[in-house]
Amino acid sequence: MPVDEALDESLGFPPPRAIFGYREGNMPLVSVVIVLVVVGVILWLINSYIPMQGTIKNILNAVVVICVVVWLLRVFGVLGNVTNINIPKIN
């Protein structure tokens, strides 16, 4: 069992492939486009209709874009499992 599935099951969540019916790097292109359109429309609605300071909008947009890029890299198999990144301890 891969590490990410073990982590999901230990937290009580089903693994992603059980929810979406795909494994990493094996998502239909139509589904990717639909997700991108939905995320774009939601971000546009938030930017258009929720009043907030410009710097907060810029931070929100940057966070959403970074998350979408990481998600796309994982879907297309360019970026492996992010949970396997080891950060060394500093003494």
PDB file of N, CA, C and O in Angstrom, chain B, residues numbered from 101:
ATOM      1  N   MET B 101       0.858  -1.181   0.000  1.00  0.00           N
ATOM      2  CA  MET B 101       0.000   0.000   0.000  1.00  0.00           C
ATOM      3  C   MET B 101       0.900   1.239   0.000  1.00  0.00           C
ATOM      4  O   MET B 101       1.781   1.355   0.852  1.00  0.00           O
ATOM      5  N   PRO B 102       0.694   2.162  -0.937  1.00  0.00           N
ATOM      6  CA  PRO B 102       1.495   3.380  -0.968  1.00  0.00           C
ATOM      7  C   PRO B 102       1.301   4.212   0.295  1.00  0.00           C
ATOM      8  O   PRO B 102       0.304   4.082   1.005  1.00  0.00           O
ATOM      9  N   VAL B 103       2.288   5.071   0.552  1.00  0.00           N
ATOM     10  CA  VAL B 103       2.289   5.874   1.768  1.00  0.00           C
ATOM     11  C   VAL B 103       1.076   6.781   1.838  1.00  0.00           C
ATOM     12  O   VAL B 103       0.465   6.905   2.899  1.00  0.00           O
ATOM     13  N   ASP B 104       0.704   7.430   0.711  1.00  0.00           N
ATOM     14  CA  ASP B 104      -0.412   8.375   0.756  1.00  0.00           C
ATOM     15  C   ASP B 104      -1.731   7.679   1.067  1.00  0.00           C
ATOM     16  O   ASP B 104      -2.579   8.250   1.753  1.00  0.00           O
ATOM     17  N   GLU B 105      -1.921   6.455   0.577  1.00  0.00           N
ATOM     18  CA  GLU B 105      -3.148   5.726   0.890  1.00  0.00           C
ATOM     19  C   GLU B 105      -3.173   5.336   2.358  1.00  0.00           C
ATOM     20  O   GLU B 105      -4.229   5.375   2.989  1.00  0.00           O
ATOM     21  N   ALA B 106      -2.022   4.960   2.911  1.00  0.00           N
ATOM     22  CA  ALA B 106      -1.968   4.598   4.327  1.00  0.00           C
ATOM     23  C   ALA B 106      -2.290   5.808   5.193  1.00  0.00           C
ATOM     24  O   ALA B 106      -2.997   5.687   6.194  1.00  0.00           O
ATOM     25  N   LEU B 107      -1.772   6.979   4.811  1.00  0.00           N
ATOM     26  CA  LEU B 107      -2.063   8.189   5.574  1.00  0.00           C
ATOM     27  C   LEU B 107      -3.548   8.524   5.501  1.00  0.00           C
ATOM     28  O   LEU B 107      -4.153   8.875   6.513  1.00  0.00           O
ATOM     29  N   ASP B 108      -4.139   8.421   4.312  1.00  0.00           N
ATOM     30  CA  ASP B 108      -5.552   8.735   4.158  1.00  0.00           C
ATOM     31  C   ASP B 108      -6.413   7.795   4.989  1.00  0.00           C
ATOM     32  O   ASP B 108      -7.349   8.239   5.654  1.00  0.00           O
ATOM     33  N   GLU B 109      -6.110   6.509   4.959  1.00  0.00           N
ATOM     34  CA  GLU B 109      -6.913   5.551   5.703  1.00  0.00           C
ATOM     35  C   GLU B 109      -6.729   5.721   7.203  1.00  0.00           C
ATOM     36  O   GLU B 109      -7.671   5.505   7.965  1.00  0.00           O
ATOM     37  N   SER B 110      -5.524   6.107   7.647  1.00  0.00           N
ATOM     38  CA  SER B 110      -5.317   6.290   9.076  1.00  0.00           C
ATOM     39  C   SER B 110      -6.086   7.504   9.593  1.00  0.00           C
ATOM     40  O   SER B 110      -6.436   7.559  10.772  1.00  0.00           O
ATOM     41  N   LEU B 111      -6.348   8.466   8.728  1.00  0.00           N
ATOM     42  CA  LEU B 111      -7.134   9.635   9.117  1.00  0.00           C
ATOM     43  C   LEU B 111      -8.635   9.405   8.939  1.00  0.00           C
ATOM     44  O   LEU B 111      -9.443  10.252   9.318  1.00  0.00           O
ATOM     45  N   GLY B 112      -9.002   8.276   8.371  1.00  0.00           N
ATOM     46  CA  GLY B 112     -10.407   7.972   8.185  1.00  0.00           C
ATOM     47  C   GLY B 112     -10.939   8.402   6.832  1.00  0.00           C
ATOM     48  O   GLY B 112     -12.143   8.304   6.591  1.00  0.00           O
ATOM     49  N   PHE B 113     -10.073   8.879   5.937  1.00  0.00           N
ATOM     50  CA  PHE B 113     -10.506   9.287   4.608  1.00  0.00           C
ATOM     51  C   PHE B 113     -10.228   8.165   3.626  1.00  0.00           C
ATOM     52  O   PHE B 113      -9.213   7.480   3.748  1.00  0.00           O
ATOM     53  N   PRO B 114     -11.109   7.960   2.653  1.00  0.00           N
ATOM     54  CA  PRO B 114     -10.794   6.972   1.624  1.00  0.00           C
ATOM     55  C   PRO B 114      -9.682   7.510   0.725  1.00  0.00           C
ATOM     56  O   PRO B 114      -9.534   8.724   0.585  1.00  0.00           O
ATOM     57  N   PRO B 115      -8.901   6.620   0.118  1.00  0.00           N
ATOM     58  CA  PRO B 115      -7.829   7.084  -0.761  1.00  0.00           C
ATOM     59  C   PRO B 115      -8.405   7.833  -1.963  1.00  0.00           C
ATOM     60  O   PRO B 115      -9.549   7.585  -2.346  1.00  0.00           O
ATOM     61  N   PRO B 116      -7.631   8.752  -2.570  1.00  0.00           N
ATOM     62  CA  PRO B 116      -8.144   9.549  -3.680  1.00  0.00           C
ATOM     63  C   PRO B 116      -8.667   8.716  -4.843  1.00  0.00           C
ATOM     64  O   PRO B 116      -9.647   9.099  -5.482  1.00  0.00           O
ATOM     65  N   ARG B 117      -8.029   7.581  -5.129  1.00  0.00           N
ATOM     66  CA  ARG B 117      -8.498   6.800  -6.275  1.00  0.00           C
ATOM     67  C   ARG B 117      -9.879   6.209  -6.020  1.00  0.00           C
ATOM     68  O   ARG B 117     -10.619   5.946  -6.968  1.00  0.00           O
ATOM     69  N   ALA B 118     -10.238   5.996  -4.755  1.00  0.00           N
ATOM     70  CA  ALA B 118     -11.565   5.475  -4.445  1.00  0.00           C
ATOM     71  C   ALA B 118     -12.630   6.549  -4.637  1.00  0.00           C
ATOM     72  O   ALA B 118     -13.775   6.238  -4.966  1.00  0.00           O
ATOM     73  N   ILE B 119     -12.257   7.812  -4.432  1.00  0.00           N
ATOM     74  CA  ILE B 119     -13.216   8.901  -4.582  1.00  0.00           C
ATOM     75  C   ILE B 119     -13.380   9.278  -6.048  1.00  0.00           C
ATOM     76  O   ILE B 119     -14.501   9.380  -6.546  1.00  0.00           O
ATOM     77  N   PHE B 120     -12.255   9.488  -6.745  1.00  0.00           N
ATOM     78  CA  PHE B 120     -12.307  10.015  -8.096  1.00  0.00           C
ATOM     79  C   PHE B 120     -12.198   8.944  -9.175  1.00  0.00           C
ATOM     80  O   PHE B 120     -12.392   9.244 -10.353  1.00  0.00           O
ATOM     81  N   GLY B 121     -11.897   7.720  -8.807  1.00  0.00           N
ATOM     82  CA  GLY B 121     -11.833   6.639  -9.777  1.00  0.00           C
ATOM     83  C   GLY B 121     -10.586   6.672 -10.641  1.00  0.00           C
ATOM     84  O   GLY B 121     -10.616   6.149 -11.755  1.00  0.00           O
ATOM     85  N   TYR B 122      -9.509   7.252 -10.186  1.00  0.00           N
ATOM     86  CA  TYR B 122      -8.277   7.280 -10.946  1.00  0.00           C
ATOM     87  C   TYR B 122      -7.098   7.194 -10.005  1.00  0.00           C
ATOM     88  O   TYR B 122      -7.203   7.473  -8.811  1.00  0.00           O
ATOM     89  N   ARG B 123      -5.989   6.806 -10.565  1.00  0.00           N
ATOM     90  CA  ARG B 123      -4.745   6.846  -9.811  1.00  0.00           C
ATOM     91  C   ARG B 123      -3.950   8.049 -10.286  1.00  0.00           C
ATOM     92  O   ARG B 123      -4.250   8.633 -11.328  1.00  0.00           O
ATOM     93  N   GLU B 124      -2.955   8.408  -9.530  1.00  0.00           N
ATOM     94  CA  GLU B 124      -2.143   9.561  -9.874  1.00  0.00           C
ATOM     95  C   GLU B 124      -1.584   9.405 -11.276  1.00  0.00           C
ATOM     96  O   GLU B 124      -1.008   8.368 -11.605  1.00  0.00           O
ATOM     97  N   GLY B 125      -1.751  10.433 -12.110  1.00  0.00           N
ATOM     98  CA  GLY B 125      -1.265  10.386 -13.474  1.00  0.00           C
ATOM     99  C   GLY B 125      -2.223   9.699 -14.425  1.00  0.00           C
ATOM    100  O   GLY B 125      -1.848   9.438 -15.568  1.00  0.00           O
ATOM    101  N   ASN B 126      -3.446   9.391 -14.005  1.00  0.00           N
ATOM    102  CA  ASN B 126      -4.372   8.661 -14.851  1.00  0.00           C
ATOM    103  C   ASN B 126      -5.766   9.286 -14.791  1.00  0.00           C
ATOM    104  O   ASN B 126      -6.754   8.558 -14.696  1.00  0.00           O
ATOM    105  N   MET B 127      -5.869  10.614 -14.845  1.00  0.00           N
ATOM    106  CA  MET B 127      -7.155  11.299 -14.786  1.00  0.00           C
ATOM    107  C   MET B 127      -7.548  11.718 -16.201  1.00  0.00           C
ATOM    108  O   MET B 127      -6.716  12.254 -16.933  1.00  0.00           O
ATOM    109  N   PRO B 128      -8.793  11.485 -16.595  1.00  0.00           N
ATOM    110  CA  PRO B 128      -9.218  11.881 -17.938  1.00  0.00           C
ATOM    111  C   PRO B 128      -9.065  13.388 -18.147  1.00  0.00           C
ATOM    112  O   PRO B 128      -9.296  14.184 -17.237  1.00  0.00           O
ATOM    113  N   LEU B 129      -8.670  13.760 -19.369  1.00  0.00           N
ATOM    114  CA  LEU B 129      -8.404  15.160 -19.675  1.00  0.00           C
ATOM    115  C   LEU B 129      -9.652  16.021 -19.537  1.00  0.00           C
ATOM    116  O   LEU B 129      -9.560  17.187 -19.153  1.00  0.00           O
ATOM    117  N   VAL B 130     -10.808  15.462 -19.844  1.00  0.00           N
ATOM    118  CA  VAL B 130     -12.054  16.217 -19.708  1.00  0.00           C
ATOM    119  C   VAL B 130     -12.295  16.592 -18.252  1.00  0.00           C
ATOM    120  O   VAL B 130     -12.744  17.701 -17.964  1.00  0.00           O
ATOM    121  N   SER B 131     -12.003  15.690 -17.345  1.00  0.00           N
ATOM    122  CA  SER B 131     -12.170  15.977 -15.920  1.00  0.00           C
ATOM    123  C   SER B 131     -11.218  17.078 -15.461  1.00  0.00           C
ATOM    124  O   SER B 131     -11.588  17.918 -14.640  1.00  0.00           O
ATOM    125  N   VAL B 132      -9.999  17.075 -15.986  1.00  0.00           N
ATOM    126  CA  VAL B 132      -9.036  18.113 -15.641  1.00  0.00           C
ATOM    127  C   VAL B 132      -9.548  19.475 -16.106  1.00  0.00           C
ATOM    128  O   VAL B 132      -9.481  20.452 -15.360  1.00  0.00           O
ATOM    129  N   VAL B 133     -10.054  19.539 -17.324  1.00  0.00           N
ATOM    130  CA  VAL B 133     -10.575  20.796 -17.857  1.00  0.00           C
ATOM    131  C   VAL B 133     -11.776  21.268 -17.050  1.00  0.00           C
ATOM    132  O   VAL B 133     -11.898  22.460 -16.767  1.00  0.00           O
ATOM    133  N   ILE B 134     -12.660  20.358 -16.677  1.00  0.00           N
ATOM    134  CA  ILE B 134     -13.841  20.731 -15.880  1.00  0.00           C
ATOM    135  C   ILE B 134     -13.408  21.296 -14.528  1.00  0.00           C
ATOM    136  O   ILE B 134     -13.944  22.311 -14.084  1.00  0.00           O
ATOM    137  N   VAL B 135     -12.452  20.656 -13.874  1.00  0.00           N
ATOM    138  CA  VAL B 135     -11.974  21.150 -12.582  1.00  0.00           C
ATOM    139  C   VAL B 135     -11.361  22.537 -12.742  1.00  0.00           C
ATOM    140  O   VAL B 135     -11.614  23.418 -11.921  1.00  0.00           O
ATOM    141  N   LEU B 136     -10.556  22.745 -13.791  1.00  0.00           N
ATOM    142  CA  LEU B 136      -9.947  24.057 -14.017  1.00  0.00           C
ATOM    143  C   LEU B 136     -10.993  25.134 -14.253  1.00  0.00           C
ATOM    144  O   LEU B 136     -10.859  26.248 -13.747  1.00  0.00           O
ATOM    145  N   VAL B 137     -12.037  24.814 -15.019  1.00  0.00           N
ATOM    146  CA  VAL B 137     -13.103  25.789 -15.277  1.00  0.00           C
ATOM    147  C   VAL B 137     -13.845  26.115 -13.984  1.00  0.00           C
ATOM    148  O   VAL B 137     -14.117  27.283 -13.707  1.00  0.00           O
ATOM    149  N   VAL B 138     -14.170  25.104 -13.197  1.00  0.00           N
ATOM    150  CA  VAL B 138     -14.889  25.332 -11.937  1.00  0.00           C
ATOM    151  C   VAL B 138     -14.056  26.181 -10.983  1.00  0.00           C
ATOM    152  O   VAL B 138     -14.575  27.117 -10.375  1.00  0.00           O
ATOM    153  N   VAL B 139     -12.773  25.866 -10.845  1.00  0.00           N
ATOM    154  CA  VAL B 139     -11.904  26.651  -9.963  1.00  0.00           C
ATOM    155  C   VAL B 139     -11.791  28.089 -10.466  1.00  0.00           C
ATOM    156  O   VAL B 139     -11.817  29.029  -9.672  1.00  0.00           O
ATOM    157  N   GLY B 140     -11.668  28.261 -11.774  1.00  0.00           N
ATOM    158  CA  GLY B 140     -11.591  29.601 -12.345  1.00  0.00           C
ATOM    159  C   GLY B 140     -12.857  30.409 -12.113  1.00  0.00           C
ATOM    160  O   GLY B 140     -12.784  31.589 -11.769  1.00  0.00           O
ATOM    161  N   VAL B 141     -14.010  29.792 -12.295  1.00  0.00           N
ATOM    162  CA  VAL B 141     -15.278  30.499 -12.084  1.00  0.00           C
ATOM    163  C   VAL B 141     -15.448  30.868 -10.611  1.00  0.00           C
ATOM    164  O   VAL B 141     -15.880  31.977 -10.298  1.00  0.00           O
ATOM    165  N   ILE B 142     -15.114  29.954  -9.713  1.00  0.00           N
ATOM    166  CA  ILE B 142     -15.225  30.255  -8.279  1.00  0.00           C
ATOM    167  C   ILE B 142     -14.289  31.405  -7.900  1.00  0.00           C
ATOM    168  O   ILE B 142     -14.676  32.302  -7.152  1.00  0.00           O
ATOM    169  N   LEU B 143     -13.064  31.378  -8.414  1.00  0.00           N
ATOM    170  CA  LEU B 143     -12.130  32.456  -8.115  1.00  0.00           C
ATOM    171  C   LEU B 143     -12.610  33.781  -8.697  1.00  0.00           C
ATOM    172  O   LEU B 143     -12.471  34.822  -8.055  1.00  0.00           O
ATOM    173  N   TRP B 144     -13.172  33.755  -9.901  1.00  0.00           N
ATOM    174  CA  TRP B 144     -13.712  34.973 -10.512  1.00  0.00           C
ATOM    175  C   TRP B 144     -14.888  35.515  -9.686  1.00  0.00           C
ATOM    176  O   TRP B 144     -14.988  36.721  -9.465  1.00  0.00           O
ATOM    177  N   LEU B 145     -15.773  34.624  -9.235  1.00  0.00           N
ATOM    178  CA  LEU B 145     -16.906  35.065  -8.418  1.00  0.00           C
ATOM    179  C   LEU B 145     -16.429  35.696  -7.110  1.00  0.00           C
ATOM    180  O   LEU B 145     -16.956  36.724  -6.684  1.00  0.00           O
ATOM    181  N   ILE B 146     -15.447  35.087  -6.484  1.00  0.00           N
ATOM    182  CA  ILE B 146     -14.919  35.649  -5.235  1.00  0.00           C
ATOM    183  C   ILE B 146     -14.293  37.013  -5.493  1.00  0.00           C
ATOM    184  O   ILE B 146     -14.525  37.959  -4.740  1.00  0.00           O
ATOM    185  N   ASN B 147     -13.497  37.115  -6.559  1.00  0.00           N
ATOM    186  CA  ASN B 147     -12.847  38.393  -6.870  1.00  0.00           C
ATOM    187  C   ASN B 147     -13.847  39.469  -7.263  1.00  0.00           C
ATOM    188  O   ASN B 147     -13.623  40.646  -6.983  1.00  0.00           O
ATOM    189  N   SER B 148     -14.936  39.093  -7.899  1.00  0.00           N
ATOM    190  CA  SER B 148     -15.895  40.072  -8.401  1.00  0.00           C
ATOM    191  C   SER B 148     -16.910  40.515  -7.356  1.00  0.00           C
ATOM    192  O   SER B 148     -17.259  41.694  -7.297  1.00  0.00           O
ATOM    193  N   TYR B 149     -17.381  39.600  -6.542  1.00  0.00           N
ATOM    194  CA  TYR B 149     -18.534  39.896  -5.707  1.00  0.00           C
ATOM    195  C   TYR B 149     -18.260  39.970  -4.206  1.00  0.00           C
ATOM    196  O   TYR B 149     -19.137  40.384  -3.447  1.00  0.00           O
ATOM    197  N   ILE B 150     -17.081  39.585  -3.765  1.00  0.00           N
ATOM    198  CA  ILE B 150     -16.764  39.695  -2.343  1.00  0.00           C
ATOM    199  C   ILE B 150     -15.787  40.854  -2.180  1.00  0.00           C
ATOM    200  O   ILE B 150     -14.663  40.798  -2.680  1.00  0.00           O
ATOM    201  N   PRO B 151     -16.212  41.900  -1.482  1.00  0.00           N
ATOM    202  CA  PRO B 151     -15.315  43.048  -1.324  1.00  0.00           C
ATOM    203  C   PRO B 151     -14.179  42.732  -0.340  1.00  0.00           C
ATOM    204  O   PRO B 151     -14.412  42.328   0.799  1.00  0.00           O
ATOM    205  N   MET B 152     -12.955  42.929  -0.813  1.00  0.00           N
ATOM    206  CA  MET B 152     -11.793  42.742   0.047  1.00  0.00           C
ATOM    207  C   MET B 152     -10.646  43.589  -0.495  1.00  0.00           C
ATOM    208  O   MET B 152     -10.647  44.003  -1.655  1.00  0.00           O
ATOM    209  N   GLN B 153      -9.692  43.829   0.355  1.00  0.00           N
ATOM    210  CA  GLN B 153      -8.545  44.644  -0.001  1.00  0.00           C
ATOM    211  C   GLN B 153      -7.758  43.993  -1.136  1.00  0.00           C
ATOM    212  O   GLN B 153      -7.719  42.769  -1.257  1.00  0.00           O
ATOM    213  N   GLY B 154      -7.133  44.827  -1.964  1.00  0.00           N
ATOM    214  CA  GLY B 154      -6.409  44.343  -3.136  1.00  0.00           C
ATOM    215  C   GLY B 154      -5.280  43.389  -2.812  1.00  0.00           C
ATOM    216  O   GLY B 154      -5.062  42.420  -3.539  1.00  0.00           O
ATOM    217  N   THR B 155      -4.553  43.648  -1.726  1.00  0.00           N
ATOM    218  CA  THR B 155      -3.450  42.749  -1.380  1.00  0.00           C
ATOM    219  C   THR B 155      -3.961  41.371  -0.957  1.00  0.00           C
ATOM    220  O   THR B 155      -3.322  40.355  -1.230  1.00  0.00           O
ATOM    221  N   ILE B 156      -5.107  41.342  -0.295  1.00  0.00           N
ATOM    222  CA  ILE B 156      -5.687  40.048   0.105  1.00  0.00           C
ATOM    223  C   ILE B 156      -6.133  39.280  -1.131  1.00  0.00           C
ATOM    224  O   ILE B 156      -5.965  38.063  -1.199  1.00  0.00           O
ATOM    225  N   LYS B 157      -6.702  39.984  -2.114  1.00  0.00           N
ATOM    226  CA  LYS B 157      -7.096  39.325  -3.373  1.00  0.00           C
ATOM    227  C   LYS B 157      -5.874  38.745  -4.073  1.00  0.00           C
ATOM    228  O   LYS B 157      -5.915  37.626  -4.585  1.00  0.00           O
ATOM    229  N   ASN B 158      -4.779  39.517  -4.092  1.00  0.00           N
ATOM    230  CA  ASN B 158      -3.565  39.026  -4.746  1.00  0.00           C
ATOM    231  C   ASN B 158      -3.024  37.788  -4.047  1.00  0.00           C
ATOM    232  O   ASN B 158      -2.594  36.844  -4.710  1.00  0.00           O
ATOM    233  N   ILE B 159      -3.040  37.777  -2.717  1.00  0.00           N
ATOM    234  CA  ILE B 159      -2.573  36.610  -1.965  1.00  0.00           C
ATOM    235  C   ILE B 159      -3.472  35.408  -2.233  1.00  0.00           C
ATOM    236  O   ILE B 159      -2.984  34.299  -2.448  1.00  0.00           O
ATOM    237  N   LEU B 160      -4.784  35.629  -2.221  1.00  0.00           N
ATOM    238  CA  LEU B 160      -5.733  34.549  -2.513  1.00  0.00           C
ATOM    239  C   LEU B 160      -5.505  33.983  -3.909  1.00  0.00           C
ATOM    240  O   LEU B 160      -5.463  32.766  -4.088  1.00  0.00           O
ATOM    241  N   ASN B 161      -5.359  34.851  -4.886  1.00  0.00           N
ATOM    242  CA  ASN B 161      -5.123  34.401  -6.259  1.00  0.00           C
ATOM    243  C   ASN B 161      -3.823  33.609  -6.361  1.00  0.00           C
ATOM    244  O   ASN B 161      -3.777  32.578  -7.031  1.00  0.00           O
ATOM    245  N   ALA B 162      -2.764  34.083  -5.698  1.00  0.00           N
ATOM    246  CA  ALA B 162      -1.483  33.381  -5.752  1.00  0.00           C
ATOM    247  C   ALA B 162      -1.585  32.000  -5.111  1.00  0.00           C
ATOM    248  O   ALA B 162      -1.052  31.028  -5.647  1.00  0.00           O
ATOM    249  N   VAL B 163      -2.261  31.906  -3.977  1.00  0.00           N
ATOM    250  CA  VAL B 163      -2.411  30.614  -3.297  1.00  0.00           C
ATOM    251  C   VAL B 163      -3.197  29.639  -4.170  1.00  0.00           C
ATOM    252  O   VAL B 163      -2.828  28.470  -4.286  1.00  0.00           O
ATOM    253  N   VAL B 164      -4.275  30.116  -4.782  1.00  0.00           N
ATOM    254  CA  VAL B 164      -5.087  29.241  -5.637  1.00  0.00           C
ATOM    255  C   VAL B 164      -4.281  28.790  -6.854  1.00  0.00           C
ATOM    256  O   VAL B 164      -4.332  27.617  -7.224  1.00  0.00           O
ATOM    257  N   VAL B 165      -3.545  29.696  -7.476  1.00  0.00           N
ATOM    258  CA  VAL B 165      -2.745  29.329  -8.649  1.00  0.00           C
ATOM    259  C   VAL B 165      -1.661  28.322  -8.272  1.00  0.00           C
ATOM    260  O   VAL B 165      -1.438  27.360  -9.006  1.00  0.00           O
ATOM    261  N   ILE B 166      -0.993  28.523  -7.154  1.00  0.00           N
ATOM    262  CA  ILE B 166       0.040  27.580  -6.722  1.00  0.00           C
ATOM    263  C   ILE B 166      -0.568  26.204  -6.453  1.00  0.00           C
ATOM    264  O   ILE B 166      -0.003  25.186  -6.851  1.00  0.00           O
ATOM    265  N   CYS B 167      -1.710  26.172  -5.782  1.00  0.00           N
ATOM    266  CA  CYS B 167      -2.379  24.886  -5.503  1.00  0.00           C
ATOM    267  C   CYS B 167      -2.797  24.188  -6.787  1.00  0.00           C
ATOM    268  O   CYS B 167      -2.645  22.973  -6.908  1.00  0.00           O
ATOM    269  N   VAL B 168      -3.320  24.939  -7.740  1.00  0.00           N
ATOM    270  CA  VAL B 168      -3.753  24.337  -9.012  1.00  0.00           C
ATOM    271  C   VAL B 168      -2.543  23.816  -9.789  1.00  0.00           C
ATOM    272  O   VAL B 168      -2.616  22.738 -10.380  1.00  0.00           O
ATOM    273  N   VAL B 169      -1.443  24.553  -9.801  1.00  0.00           N
ATOM    274  CA  VAL B 169      -0.251  24.096 -10.512  1.00  0.00           C
ATOM    275  C   VAL B 169       0.301  22.820  -9.879  1.00  0.00           C
ATOM    276  O   VAL B 169       0.667  21.887 -10.593  1.00  0.00           O
ATOM    277  N   VAL B 170       0.364  22.770  -8.555  1.00  0.00           N
ATOM    278  CA  VAL B 170       0.838  21.550  -7.883  1.00  0.00           C
ATOM    279  C   VAL B 170      -0.099  20.385  -8.177  1.00  0.00           C
ATOM    280  O   VAL B 170       0.355  19.267  -8.425  1.00  0.00           O
ATOM    281  N   TRP B 171      -1.407  20.642  -8.151  1.00  0.00           N
ATOM    282  CA  TRP B 171      -2.375  19.587  -8.451  1.00  0.00           C
ATOM    283  C   TRP B 171      -2.201  19.083  -9.883  1.00  0.00           C
ATOM    284  O   TRP B 171      -2.228  17.877 -10.127  1.00  0.00           O
ATOM    285  N   LEU B 172      -2.023  20.009 -10.828  1.00  0.00           N
ATOM    286  CA  LEU B 172      -1.824  19.604 -12.226  1.00  0.00           C
ATOM    287  C   LEU B 172      -0.552  18.781 -12.388  1.00  0.00           C
ATOM    288  O   LEU B 172      -0.543  17.782 -13.107  1.00  0.00           O
ATOM    289  N   LEU B 173       0.519  19.197 -11.722  1.00  0.00           N
ATOM    290  CA  LEU B 173       1.763  18.438 -11.806  1.00  0.00           C
ATOM    291  C   LEU B 173       1.593  17.030 -11.244  1.00  0.00           C
ATOM    292  O   LEU B 173       2.170  16.076 -11.766  1.00  0.00           O
ATOM    293  N   ARG B 174       0.804  16.901 -10.185  1.00  0.00           N
ATOM    294  CA  ARG B 174       0.552  15.563  -9.626  1.00  0.00           C
ATOM    295  C   ARG B 174      -0.339  14.741 -10.550  1.00  0.00           C
ATOM    296  O   ARG B 174      -0.111  13.543 -10.723  1.00  0.00           O
ATOM    297  N   VAL B 175      -1.356  15.375 -11.146  1.00  0.00           N
ATOM    298  CA  VAL B 175      -2.264  14.633 -12.033  1.00  0.00           C
ATOM    299  C   VAL B 175      -1.516  14.094 -13.238  1.00  0.00           C
ATOM    300  O   VAL B 175      -1.730  12.952 -13.645  1.00  0.00           O
ATOM    301  N   PHE B 176      -0.632  14.917 -13.816  1.00  0.00           N
ATOM    302  CA  PHE B 176       0.106  14.479 -14.995  1.00  0.00           C
ATOM    303  C   PHE B 176       1.347  13.676 -14.655  1.00  0.00           C
ATOM    304  O   PHE B 176       2.090  13.282 -15.554  1.00  0.00           O
ATOM    305  N   GLY B 177       1.587  13.425 -13.380  1.00  0.00           N
ATOM    306  CA  GLY B 177       2.672  12.544 -12.972  1.00  0.00           C
ATOM    307  C   GLY B 177       4.043  13.182 -12.971  1.00  0.00           C
ATOM    308  O   GLY B 177       5.041  12.478 -12.812  1.00  0.00           O
ATOM    309  N   VAL B 178       4.128  14.495 -13.145  1.00  0.00           N
ATOM    310  CA  VAL B 178       5.425  15.166 -13.126  1.00  0.00           C
ATOM    311  C   VAL B 178       5.950  15.251 -11.708  1.00  0.00           C
ATOM    312  O   VAL B 178       7.141  15.056 -11.465  1.00  0.00           O
ATOM    313  N   LEU B 179       5.074  15.537 -10.787  1.00  0.00           N
ATOM    314  CA  LEU B 179       5.442  15.655  -9.377  1.00  0.00           C
ATOM    315  C   LEU B 179       4.912  14.427  -8.654  1.00  0.00           C
ATOM    316  O   LEU B 179       3.722  14.116  -8.722  1.00  0.00           O
ATOM    317  N   GLY B 180       5.798  13.741  -7.970  1.00  0.00           N
ATOM    318  CA  GLY B 180       5.386  12.544  -7.244  1.00  0.00           C
ATOM    319  C   GLY B 180       4.612  12.895  -5.988  1.00  0.00           C
ATOM    320  O   GLY B 180       4.038  13.978  -5.877  1.00  0.00           O
ATOM    321  N   ASN B 181       4.603  11.995  -5.075  1.00  0.00           N
ATOM    322  CA  ASN B 181       3.884  12.184  -3.837  1.00  0.00           C
ATOM    323  C   ASN B 181       4.580  13.249  -2.992  1.00  0.00           C
ATOM    324  O   ASN B 181       5.746  13.089  -2.631  1.00  0.00           O
ATOM    325  N   VAL B 182       3.881  14.320  -2.679  1.00  0.00           N
ATOM    326  CA  VAL B 182       4.458  15.437  -1.935  1.00  0.00           C
ATOM    327  C   VAL B 182       4.759  15.030  -0.495  1.00  0.00           C
ATOM    328  O   VAL B 182       5.642  15.616   0.132  1.00  0.00           O
ATOM    329  N   THR B 183       4.055  14.051   0.035  1.00  0.00           N
ATOM    330  CA  THR B 183       4.279  13.657   1.424  1.00  0.00           C
ATOM    331  C   THR B 183       5.602  12.928   1.614  1.00  0.00           C
ATOM    332  O   THR B 183       6.032  12.733   2.751  1.00  0.00           O
ATOM    333  N   ASN B 184       6.257  12.522   0.531  1.00  0.00           N
ATOM    334  CA  ASN B 184       7.536  11.821   0.646  1.00  0.00           C
ATOM    335  C   ASN B 184       8.729  12.759   0.709  1.00  0.00           C
ATOM    336  O   ASN B 184       9.868  12.293   0.740  1.00  0.00           O
ATOM    337  N   ILE B 185       8.504  14.064   0.730  1.00  0.00           N
ATOM    338  CA  ILE B 185       9.601  15.020   0.803  1.00  0.00           C
ATOM    339  C   ILE B 185      10.110  15.048   2.237  1.00  0.00           C
ATOM    340  O   ILE B 185       9.348  15.296   3.172  1.00  0.00           O
ATOM    341  N   ASN B 186      11.395  14.794   2.402  1.00  0.00           N
ATOM    342  CA  ASN B 186      11.997  14.792   3.739  1.00  0.00           C
ATOM    343  C   ASN B 186      12.647  16.140   4.002  1.00  0.00           C
ATOM    344  O   ASN B 186      13.443  16.628   3.200  1.00  0.00           O
ATOM    345  N   ILE B 187      12.300  16.729   5.129  1.00  0.00           N
ATOM    346  CA  ILE B 187      12.909  17.987   5.543  1.00  0.00           C
ATOM    347  C   ILE B 187      13.877  17.667   6.664  1.00  0.00           C
ATOM    348  O   ILE B 187      13.473  17.129   7.695  1.00  0.00           O
ATOM    349  N   PRO B 188      15.156  17.989   6.476  1.00  0.00           N
ATOM    350  CA  PRO B 188      16.141  17.634   7.512  1.00  0.00           C
ATOM    351  C   PRO B 188      15.945  18.470   8.768  1.00  0.00           C
ATOM    352  O   PRO B 188      15.532  19.628   8.709  1.00  0.00           O
ATOM    353  N   LYS B 189      16.255  17.848   9.915  1.00  0.00           N
ATOM    354  CA  LYS B 189      16.174  18.548  11.184  1.00  0.00           C
ATOM    355  C   LYS B 189      17.422  19.412  11.358  1.00  0.00           C
ATOM    356  O   LYS B 189      18.529  19.010  11.002  1.00  0.00           O
ATOM    357  N   ILE B 190      17.221  20.592  11.906  1.00  0.00           N
ATOM    358  CA  ILE B 190      18.331  21.492  12.173  1.00  0.00           C
ATOM    359  C   ILE B 190      18.583  21.490  13.674  1.00  0.00           C
ATOM    360  O   ILE B 190      17.698  21.816  14.464  1.00  0.00           O
ATOM    361  N   ASN B 191      19.787  21.125  14.051  1.00  0.00           N
ATOM    362  CA  ASN B 191      20.128  21.051  15.480  1.00  0.00           C
ATOM    363  C   ASN B 191      20.702  22.342  15.954  1.00  0.00           C
ATOM    364  O   ASN B 191      21.049  22.470  17.128  1.00  0.00           O
TER     365      ASN B 191
END
